């Protein structure tokens, strides 16, 4: 795994594997929250013959992405946090990130 992932505050498995619609060729999308000053990146790796897309953000970076997506009325990252399967939840961080994602989704869906 990339440097810093082992110190994740939260990690959520998203997309088809989280919804139960995965196929043998489905990639794994994982959103990871790290401490401020920690790793922030998007990286594609292979793990046990599967393609894994890692979306790694700090709290501040996550909020910046959410705000930008609301402004453009896109919500890819928010949907990942809101509907994914929690893998790691340090001190409720996944729940807080999910609540922020759901609030951002409500803004995106406004008429």
N, C-alpha and C positions, 0 to 999 in steps of 0.2 A: 504494500500500500504506500501511497505517497507520504512523504514526511509530514508529520503533524496530524494525520488522520486519527492516529491512536489516541490523541488528546481531544477528540470531538466532544462538544457539549451535547450535541444531538446528531442523529443520523436517521434519515427516513427513506425507505425504499418506495419509489413512486412508479407510476405508469402501469403497464399491463401486468407485471408480476404482483403488484400490490392489489390490483382489482380482480385477480384470479383469471385473467385472460391471456396469460403468457403462453407463448409457443416455444418450441425448442430453439428457435432462432431469435427470440426476443432479447433485447439488451436489458441491462439493469440500470435504471436511473436512480442515483442515490444523492440526496441533498444533505450536506453536512454543515453544521454550524460550529465555528471555532471561536475562541476568545479573541478579543480585540488584539491586534498585533500578530495574530496567528496567520496561518496559511489561508490564502484566498485565491481560488483558481477554478478553472474548468479543465478536467483532464479525462482522457479516454484510456482505459487500461484493459487488459485481459485477465480474467480470474477464472480458473477452472474451465477453460474453453469458452467463457462467456465474455461478451463485450460489456464493460461497465463504464457508464458515464458518471463522473463525479462532479457535482456542483458544490463547491466549497466556499462559504462566505463567513465573514465575521458578523456580529450583530449589526454594526453600522452599515456594512456593505449590503446585508440582507434588506434592511429598511430602505436603502437607496435604490435597490433593484425593485422593491415593491412599489415605491413612489414613481419610479420611471415607468413601470408597467401600467400603473393606474392612469398616468398621464397619456399613454398611448393606447389605453383600453385593451391591453394584452394581459394575460394572467397565467402564463405557463408555470412560472416558479411558484406562484401562490397556490395553484392547483396541486402541484407536487407536495407542498407542505400540508395543504388542507385535507387531501384524500389519501396520502401515503400511509404505509405501515411503519410504525416507529420501531427502529432497531436499537437506538441508544437514546436515553433520556436522562441526562445528568441534572439533578435538582429541578426538574420540571421544565427544562429549556425547550424540549420538543413541544410541549403543551403551549408554552408562551409563543413560540414561533408559529404554531398552528393557529392560535387565536389572532395573531397579527395578519396571517395569510387570509383568514376568513373575513376579517374586517376590510382588508384590501379588495377581496373579491366582491364584497357588497358594494364598494364604491365603483368597481368596474361594471357591475350589472345594473347600475342606476340608469333609468331611461334618459 
